[in-house]
Amino acid sequence: MYGLFSFALSYAVMYWPLVRVTAGMAALVLAVLPLVTLLLAAAQLLQRLGRGMLFGLLLALAGIVLATPSGVHGGSQALIHPGG
């Protein structure tokens, strides 16, 4: 029962705001979410940040920066975008 409520509640809380923002902002939030989770786990000493994990974190951030438009609210196009 706890798993059902936890799963349903977490998705409801996560998706409710996402339908009220632009698609670019929603994509940015969803892309950064795993990185924030890792940093919070490390801050609470639940996850050890080794060199490999730190490198992966920086690589993921670089990918997000490259794939994000300069104006998330609909400015110029991203450096890397589908459709060429």
MDAnalysis code that builds the backbone (N, CA, C; Angstrom):
import MDAnalysis as mda
import numpy as np

u = mda.Universe.empty(252, n_residues=84, atom_resindex=np.repeat(np.arange(84), 3), trajectory=True)
u.add_TopologyAttr("name", ["N", "CA", "C"] * 84)
u.add_TopologyAttr("resid", np.arange(1, 85))
u.add_TopologyAttr("resname", ["MET", "TYR", "GLY", "LEU", "PHE", "SER", "PHE", "ALA", "LEU", "SER", "TYR", "ALA", "VAL", "MET", "TYR", "TRP", "PRO", "LEU", "VAL", "ARG", "VAL", "THR", "ALA", "GLY", "MET", "ALA", "ALA", "LEU", "VAL", "LEU", "ALA", "VAL", "LEU", "PRO", "LEU", "VAL", "THR", "LEU", "LEU", "LEU", "ALA", "ALA", "ALA", "GLN", "LEU", "LEU", "GLN", "ARG", "LEU", "GLY", "ARG", "GLY", "MET", "LEU", "PHE", "GLY", "LEU", "LEU", "LEU", "ALA", "LEU", "ALA", "GLY", "ILE", "VAL", "LEU", "ALA", "THR", "PRO", "SER", "GLY", "VAL", "HIS", "GLY", "GLY", "SER", "GLN", "ALA", "LEU", "ILE", "HIS", "PRO", "GLY", "GLY"])
u.atoms.positions = np.array([
    [0.822, -1.180, 0.000],
    [0.000, 0.000, 0.000],
    [0.884, 1.268, 0.000],
    [1.947, 1.239, 0.799],
    [2.854, 2.393, 0.865],
    [3.464, 2.660, -0.509],
    [3.896, 1.606, -1.194],
    [4.500, 1.765, -2.516],
    [3.532, 2.374, -3.510],
    [2.296, 1.959, -3.458],
    [1.281, 2.494, -4.361],
    [1.082, 3.988, -4.118],
    [0.906, 4.363, -2.868],
    [0.712, 5.770, -2.557],
    [1.965, 6.592, -2.849],
    [3.104, 6.033, -2.535],
    [4.360, 6.737, -2.783],
    [4.551, 6.973, -4.273],
    [4.315, 5.944, -5.069],
    [4.473, 6.045, -6.516],
    [3.461, 7.024, -7.096],
    [2.195, 6.850, -6.757],
    [1.140, 7.698, -7.304],
    [1.314, 9.149, -6.865],
    [1.622, 9.348, -5.600],
    [1.773, 10.700, -5.087],
    [2.988, 11.401, -5.711],
    [4.086, 10.678, -5.833],
    [5.281, 11.309, -6.398],
    [5.057, 11.717, -7.853],
    [4.386, 10.885, -8.635],
    [4.119, 11.255, -10.023],
    [3.120, 12.390, -10.117],
    [2.116, 12.384, -9.270],
    [1.138, 13.478, -9.281],
    [1.812, 14.801, -8.921],
    [2.652, 14.772, -7.900],
    [3.338, 15.987, -7.469],
    [4.343, 16.447, -8.524],
    [4.934, 15.515, -9.240],
    [5.929, 15.874, -10.246],
    [5.265, 16.373, -11.536],
    [4.215, 15.712, -11.997],
    [3.629, 16.063, -13.280],
    [2.634, 17.211, -13.213],
    [2.037, 17.465, -12.077],
    [1.087, 18.554, -11.972],
    [1.717, 19.895, -12.364],
    [2.899, 20.251, -11.828],
    [3.503, 21.524, -12.265],
    [4.013, 21.478, -13.708],
    [4.420, 20.303, -14.182],
    [5.002, 20.221, -15.520],
    [3.996, 20.547, -16.615],
    [2.714, 20.350, -16.365],
    [1.726, 20.698, -17.383],
    [1.428, 22.193, -17.390],
    [2.017, 22.922, -16.472],
    [1.781, 24.358, -16.368],
    [2.986, 25.206, -16.794],
    [4.035, 24.574, -17.278],
    [5.209, 25.305, -17.754],
    [5.461, 24.952, -19.212],
    [6.399, 25.646, -19.830],
    [6.709, 25.372, -21.234],
    [7.376, 23.995, -21.364],
    [7.343, 23.469, -22.554],
    [7.956, 22.169, -22.800],
    [9.462, 22.209, -22.553],
    [10.098, 23.316, -22.889],
    [11.538, 23.453, -22.675],
    [11.903, 23.422, -21.202],
    [11.127, 24.127, -20.398],
    [11.391, 24.139, -18.958],
    [11.131, 22.756, -18.356],
    [10.071, 22.091, -18.803],
    [9.769, 20.744, -18.304],
    [10.897, 19.778, -18.652],
    [11.415, 19.864, -19.869],
    [12.519, 18.993, -20.276],
    [13.770, 19.276, -19.458],
    [14.004, 20.539, -19.183],
    [15.167, 20.914, -18.380],
    [15.051, 20.356, -16.959],
    [13.887, 20.491, -16.368],
    [13.666, 19.970, -15.015],
    [13.855, 18.463, -14.983],
    [13.274, 17.761, -15.947],
    [13.392, 16.301, -15.972],
    [14.818, 15.843, -16.271],
    [15.580, 16.624, -17.028],
    [16.966, 16.258, -17.322],
    [17.867, 16.456, -16.108],
    [17.583, 17.467, -15.316],
    [18.429, 17.798, -14.168],
    [18.061, 16.980, -12.932],
    [16.851, 16.440, -12.895],
    [16.360, 15.722, -11.718],
    [17.292, 14.605, -11.234],
    [17.815, 13.718, -12.089],
    [18.731, 12.687, -11.596],
    [20.025, 13.260, -11.001],
    [20.489, 14.373, -11.563],
    [21.712, 14.988, -11.049],
    [21.473, 15.586, -9.662],
    [20.333, 16.218, -9.489],
    [19.989, 16.777, -8.181],
    [19.832, 15.651, -7.156],
    [19.219, 14.556, -7.579],
    [19.060, 13.411, -6.682],
    [20.411, 12.888, -6.226],
    [21.354, 12.779, -7.147],
    [22.700, 12.318, -6.799],
    [23.379, 13.277, -5.815],
    [23.260, 14.571, -6.074],
    [23.885, 15.548, -5.178],
    [23.244, 15.543, -3.795],
    [21.939, 15.394, -3.732],
    [21.267, 15.325, -2.429],
    [21.670, 14.061, -1.670],
    [21.786, 12.935, -2.382],
    [22.215, 11.699, -1.739],
    [23.642, 11.829, -1.219],
    [24.497, 12.490, -1.973],
    [25.883, 12.694, -1.531],
    [25.921, 13.632, -0.327],
    [25.081, 14.651, -0.330],
    [25.050, 15.600, 0.787],
    [24.589, 14.927, 2.079],
    [23.738, 13.928, 1.954],
    [23.251, 13.202, 3.128],
    [24.103, 11.978, 3.444],
    [25.226, 11.866, 2.758],
    [26.176, 10.757, 2.929],
    [25.544, 9.395, 2.627],
    [24.587, 9.375, 1.712],
    [23.974, 8.121, 1.284],
    [24.657, 7.575, 0.032],
    [25.382, 8.427, -0.674],
    [26.082, 8.044, -1.894],
    [27.451, 8.703, -1.881],
    [28.470, 7.929, -2.182],
    [29.821, 8.468, -2.226],
    [30.101, 8.986, -3.631],
    [30.555, 10.214, -3.732],
    [30.893, 10.796, -5.031],
    [32.364, 10.526, -5.342],
    [32.608, 9.517, -6.143],
    [33.975, 9.221, -6.563],
    [34.325, 10.001, -7.816],
    [35.529, 9.796, -8.314],
    [35.969, 10.492, -9.524],
    [35.085, 10.171, -10.719],
    [34.769, 8.895, -10.877],
    [33.941, 8.487, -12.012],
    [32.549, 9.094, -11.957],
    [31.973, 9.131, -10.767],
    [30.650, 9.705, -10.623],
    [30.673, 11.219, -10.833],
    [31.702, 11.853, -10.347],
    [31.844, 13.295, -10.545],
    [32.052, 13.615, -12.028],
    [32.847, 12.804, -12.708],
    [33.039, 12.980, -14.147],
    [31.716, 12.801, -14.890],
    [30.957, 11.779, -14.527],
    [29.656, 11.547, -15.147],
    [28.688, 12.684, -14.894],
    [28.719, 13.232, -13.690],
    [27.870, 14.364, -13.338],
    [28.198, 15.578, -14.203],
    [29.499, 15.869, -14.340],
    [29.925, 16.999, -15.168],
    [29.614, 16.773, -16.649],
    [29.780, 15.546, -17.108],
    [29.470, 15.210, -18.491],
    [27.972, 15.370, -18.760],
    [27.144, 14.925, -17.824],
    [25.698, 15.074, -17.970],
    [25.298, 16.547, -17.977],
    [25.911, 17.334, -17.099],
    [25.627, 18.771, -17.084],
    [26.027, 19.428, -18.401],
    [27.163, 19.034, -18.934],
    [27.608, 19.584, -20.220],
    [26.619, 19.219, -21.327],
    [26.128, 17.999, -21.313],
    [25.135, 17.580, -22.303],
    [23.837, 18.354, -22.183],
    [23.427, 18.610, -20.953],
    [22.204, 19.393, -20.742],
    [22.390, 20.816, -21.248],
    [23.547, 21.398, -20.960],
    [23.823, 22.762, -21.416],
    [23.837, 22.821, -22.939],
    [24.466, 21.846, -23.587],
    [24.531, 21.836, -25.057],
    [23.159, 21.627, -25.688],
    [22.307, 20.859, -25.046],
    [21.002, 20.534, -25.625],
    [19.910, 21.514, -25.231],
    [20.218, 22.459, -24.362],
    [19.210, 23.400, -23.887],
    [19.266, 24.685, -24.697],
    [18.103, 25.142, -25.136],
    [18.079, 26.426, -25.833],
    [18.538, 27.549, -24.908],
    [19.071, 28.610, -25.474],
    [19.560, 29.704, -24.642],
    [18.420, 30.383, -23.907],
    [17.239, 30.348, -24.433],
    [16.064, 30.851, -23.733],
    [15.083, 29.716, -23.592],
    [15.009, 29.112, -22.448],
    [14.161, 27.937, -22.253],
    [12.711, 28.260, -22.609],
    [12.338, 29.499, -22.528],
    [10.963, 29.882, -22.816],
    [10.712, 30.082, -24.300],
    [11.650, 29.662, -25.128],
    [11.400, 29.685, -26.560],
    [12.303, 30.617, -27.352],
    [13.506, 30.822, -26.919],
    [14.444, 31.686, -27.617],
    [15.055, 30.986, -28.809],
    [16.359, 31.101, -28.945],
    [17.046, 30.479, -30.074],
    [17.098, 28.972, -29.912],
    [17.503, 28.300, -30.961],
    [17.559, 26.836, -30.929],
    [18.761, 26.353, -30.155],
    [18.690, 25.107, -29.717],
    [19.792, 24.485, -28.980],
    [20.960, 24.234, -29.920],
    [22.153, 24.062, -29.366],
    [23.320, 23.739, -30.172],
    [23.158, 22.389, -30.833],
    [22.562, 21.462, -30.117],
    [22.298, 20.129, -30.641],
    [20.790, 19.947, -30.586],
    [20.168, 19.715, -31.709],
    [18.722, 19.552, -31.685],
    [18.300, 18.567, -32.763],
    [17.201, 17.841, -32.518],
    [16.717, 16.889, -33.498],
    [16.257, 17.608, -34.763],
    [16.416, 16.983, -35.861],
    [15.941, 17.534, -37.114],
    [16.944, 18.397, -37.844],
    [18.170, 18.494, -37.284],
    [19.256, 19.181, -37.935],
    [19.044, 20.596, -38.170],
])
